[in-house]
Amino acid sequence: MNVSQEILAVVFDFDDTMLPDSTTLFLASRRVDTKAFWEQEARALVTDGFDPTLVYLQLMLERIGDRKPLGKLTRRELYEFGKKLDKQFYPGLPQLFEDLRNGVSPFDGIEIEFYVISSGLADVIRGSKIIRENIKAVYACELAENAAGYISRIKRCVTFTEKTRYLFEVNKGFTAEDTHKNHYLVNKDVPEAARRIPFRNMIYIGDGLTDIPCFSLVSKSGGTAFGVFHPDEEKSTKRAFLEFLKTDRVVSCHAPRYRKQDELGSLLRTAVQARCNQIVLERQEAVKAARDNL
């Protein structure tokens, strides 16, 4: 990588940030009682000390198999369902991706990439054409099939702080393919100056409690974090204030609308432009300092 090149990374949570909860949409499409699934079964297990992400994955596995609600579910079926999600994305997506690319293009040596880090199902997320065409890498929960060809195992579980692991992978420049082969690669010592995408060049957007470690990491490392909340949901509004804003984990909280005229959409475009201008200024100051030292 040319030393003058800078890469910006815009990192999204997926469910309830880019579109309504995709796991709930999938379960509903298979006629699973989602209210009972989340509010009764999942809540009871979480109250008993189980990890929330493992809970929903395990409850799904219990419904997969012969004569069970989800039948002999395959990864391909999850992927095919993901193809149906493109009409579910919140207003302004995917136009935001194009606008941010266009906003960066006039700046020499600056590029922008987009990532998803989610506790949702990777196969569902990757099924979306919008995701495939715009997102460089998806980090999310993965299920695996058995010898009979249907899902029966948990392959990857992305929990609260596990999300920060993938931020470090992006930061250090390891590809998803590399770390799939070597799960310990993220621990490799990479000097700050050699890291592909500094945290100061990251923007993180998320809506839930699972995003708090990422909010904190990005914000404390010089990057920018925006919270998403749903104004018509009292619980979402309260969480945005108490967990995100009051604790200074995010710059601000907004409804998930990404058009130019929307608060969040406008701020994301402005934040990217501001970072590009700052990089230009930093370069000019570095050149001046080098000249002064001659």
C-alpha positions in Angstrom: 0.0 0.0 0.0 1.3 3.5 -0.9 2.2 5.4 2.2 0.1 8.3 1.0 -3.0 6.2 0.6 -5.7 6.5 3.2 -8.8 4.2 3.5 -12.0 5.2 5.3 -14.2 2.4 6.6 -17.9 2.9 7.3 -19.0 -0.1 9.4 -22.7 -1.0 9.9 -24.5 -3.2 12.3 -27.2 -4.9 10.2 -30.5 -5.7 12.0 -32.5 -2.6 13.0 -29.7 -0.4 11.6 -29.9 -1.1 7.9 -33.3 -2.8 7.9 -35.8 -4.5 10.3 -34.5 -7.5 12.2 -33.8 -10.1 9.5 -33.9 -13.1 11.8 -37.4 -12.2 12.9 -38.4 -11.7 9.3 -37.0 -15.1 8.4 -38.7 -16.9 11.3 -42.0 -15.2 10.5 -41.7 -16.4 6.9 -41.5 -19.9 8.2 -44.6 -19.3 10.4 -42.7 -19.4 13.7 -44.4 -17.4 16.5 -41.7 -14.7 16.8 -43.3 -13.1 19.8 -43.1 -16.3 21.8 -39.6 -17.0 20.3 -38.1 -13.7 21.5 -40.3 -12.6 24.5 -40.9 -15.9 26.1 -38.3 -18.6 25.2 -35.3 -16.4 24.5 -35.9 -14.0 27.4 -36.3 -16.8 29.9 -32.9 -18.3 28.9 -31.2 -14.9 28.9 -32.6 -14.3 32.4 -31.2 -17.6 33.4 -27.7 -16.4 32.4 -27.4 -17.6 28.8 -25.6 -15.4 26.2 -28.3 -13.7 24.1 -26.7 -14.5 20.7 -26.2 -18.1 21.6 -29.7 -18.3 22.8 -31.3 -17.4 19.5 -29.0 -19.6 17.5 -29.7 -22.6 19.8 -33.4 -22.0 19.7 -33.2 -22.0 15.9 -31.3 -25.3 15.9 -33.9 -26.9 18.1 -36.5 -26.1 15.4 -34.5 -27.6 12.5 -34.9 -31.2 11.5 -37.4 -33.8 10.3 -41.0 -32.9 11.5 -39.8 -29.7 13.1 -41.0 -26.1 12.4 -38.0 -25.1 10.2 -37.7 -28.5 8.5 -34.4 -29.6 7.1 -33.1 -26.1 6.7 -30.1 -25.5 4.6 -27.7 -22.6 4.3 -28.8 -22.1 0.7 -32.3 -21.5 2.0 -31.1 -18.8 4.3 -29.2 -17.2 1.4 -32.2 -17.3 -0.8 -34.3 -15.7 1.9 -31.7 -12.9 2.0 -32.3 -12.2 -1.6 -35.8 -11.0 -0.6 -34.5 -8.4 1.8 -33.5 -5.7 -0.7 -36.9 -4.0 -0.5 -36.7 -4.0 3.3 -33.7 -1.6 3.6 -34.4 1.7 5.3 -34.8 4.9 3.2 -31.6 6.1 1.5 -29.9 2.7 1.1 -28.3 1.8 -1.2 -27.9 5.4 -2.5 -25.8 6.3 0.5 -23.0 4.0 -0.7 -22.9 5.6 -4.1 -23.0 9.1 -2.6 -20.1 8.4 -0.2 -18.0 6.9 -2.9 -18.7 10.0 -5.1 -17.9 12.3 -2.2 -14.5 10.6 -1.7 -13.5 10.3 -5.3 -12.2 13.9 -5.8 -9.6 13.4 -3.0 -6.3 11.9 -4.3 -5.1 8.8 -2.4 -8.3 8.4 -0.3 -10.7 5.4 -0.7 -13.8 4.3 1.2 -14.9 0.8 2.0 -18.1 -0.6 3.7 -18.4 -3.4 6.2 -21.1 -5.2 8.2 -20.5 -6.6 11.7 -23.6 -8.2 13.0 -25.0 -10.8 15.5 -27.4 -11.8 12.7 -27.1 -14.7 10.3 -24.3 -14.3 7.7 -26.0 -16.4 5.1 -29.1 -14.2 5.2 -27.1 -11.0 5.1 -25.0 -12.2 2.2 -28.1 -13.1 0.2 -28.9 -9.5 -0.2 -27.8 -8.0 -3.6 -27.4 -4.6 -1.9 -24.9 -6.2 0.5 -23.0 -8.1 -2.2 -22.6 -5.1 -4.4 -21.5 -2.6 -1.7 -20.1 -4.4 1.3 -16.4 -5.5 1.3 -16.9 -8.0 4.1 -19.6 -9.4 6.3 -18.9 -10.6 9.8 -21.8 -12.4 11.4 -23.1 -15.6 13.0 -22.7 -18.7 10.9 -24.4 -22.1 11.0 -23.1 -25.3 9.5 -24.7 -28.3 7.9 -24.3 -32.0 8.9 -23.6 -35.0 6.8 -27.3 -35.2 5.9 -27.1 -31.7 4.3 -29.1 -29.6 6.7 -28.1 -27.1 9.4 -27.3 -28.6 12.8 -24.3 -26.8 14.2 -23.1 -23.3 15.3 -20.0 -22.4 13.4 -19.5 -18.8 14.5 -21.2 -16.7 17.1 -20.7 -13.0 17.1 -21.5 -11.7 20.6 -21.0 -8.2 22.2 -17.3 -7.9 22.5 -16.7 -10.3 19.7 -17.8 -7.5 17.4 -14.7 -5.6 18.4 -12.5 -8.5 17.2 -13.7 -7.8 13.7 -13.1 -4.1 14.0 -9.5 -5.0 14.8 -9.3 -7.3 11.8 -10.5 -4.4 9.6 -8.0 -2.1 11.4 -5.1 -4.4 10.9 -5.9 -5.3 7.3 -6.6 -9.0 7.6 -9.2 -10.3 5.2 -12.2 -12.4 6.3 -10.8 -15.3 4.3 -7.5 -15.1 6.2 -9.1 -15.1 9.6 -11.5 -17.9 8.7 -8.4 -20.1 8.2 -6.6 -18.8 11.2 -8.8 -17.5 14.1 -5.8 -16.3 16.0 -4.4 -14.1 13.3 -6.2 -11.0 14.7 -3.8 -11.3 17.7 -0.8 -10.6 15.5 1.2 -7.6 16.6 0.9 -5.0 13.8 2.5 -1.6 14.4 0.1 1.3 14.4 1.8 2.9 11.4 1.4 -0.3 9.4 -2.3 -0.8 10.1 -4.4 -0.7 7.0 -7.4 1.4 8.3 -6.7 3.5 11.5 -9.6 3.7 13.9 -9.6 7.5 13.3 -10.7 6.7 9.8 -13.7 4.6 10.9 -17.4 5.5 11.2 -19.5 3.0 13.1 -23.4 2.9 12.9 -25.4 0.6 15.2 -28.6 0.4 17.2 -28.3 -2.1 20.0 -26.6 -3.0 23.2 -24.4 -5.4 21.3 -22.9 -2.3 19.5 -21.7 -0.6 22.7 -18.2 -2.1 22.7 -17.8 -1.0 19.1 -19.1 2.5 19.9 -16.6 2.8 22.7 -13.6 1.4 20.8 -14.1 3.6 17.7 -15.0 6.8 19.7 -12.0 6.5 22.1 -9.7 5.7 19.2 -10.5 8.9 17.3 -13.2 7.6 15.0 -16.9 8.5 14.9 -19.9 6.5 16.1 -23.6 7.2 15.4 -26.4 5.5 17.2 -29.7 4.5 15.6 -32.9 4.4 17.4 -36.6 4.1 16.5 -38.6 7.1 17.7 -41.9 5.2 17.7 -40.5 2.6 20.1 -40.2 3.7 23.8 -37.6 1.1 24.7 -35.4 2.1 21.7 -35.6 5.8 22.6 -34.8 5.2 26.2 -31.8 3.0 25.3 -30.5 5.7 22.9 -30.5 8.3 25.7 -29.3 6.2 28.7 -26.8 3.8 27.0 -25.6 5.8 24.0 -25.9 9.5 24.4 -25.6 10.0 28.2 -22.4 7.9 28.2 -20.8 9.7 25.3 -20.4 6.5 23.3 -21.8 8.1 20.2 -21.8 11.6 18.6 -25.6 11.5 18.2 -28.6 9.2 17.8 -31.0 9.3 14.8 -33.8 7.4 13.1 -32.5 5.0 10.5 -33.0 7.1 7.4 -30.1 7.6 5.1 -31.3 10.0 2.4 -29.4 13.3 1.8 -32.2 15.3 3.5 -32.4 13.0 6.6 -30.4 13.7 9.8 -28.4 10.5 9.8 -27.9 10.5 6.0 -26.7 14.1 6.0 -24.4 13.6 9.0 -22.8 10.5 7.5 -22.0 12.3 4.2 -20.7 15.3 6.2 -18.6 13.1 8.5 -16.9 11.4 5.5 -16.2 14.8 3.8 -14.8 16.2 7.1 -12.4 13.3 7.5 -11.2 13.6 3.9 -10.6 17.3 4.4 -8.8 16.6 7.7 -6.5 14.0 5.9 -5.6 16.6 3.3 -4.8 19.1 6.0 -2.7 16.5 7.9 -0.7 15.8 4.7 -0.1 19.5 4.1 1.1 19.9 7.6 3.4 16.9 7.3 5.0 18.3 4.1 5.5 21.7 5.7 7.1 20.0 8.8 9.4 18.0 6.5 10.5 21.2 4.7 11.1 23.0 7.9 13.4 20.2 9.1 15.6 20.4 6.0 
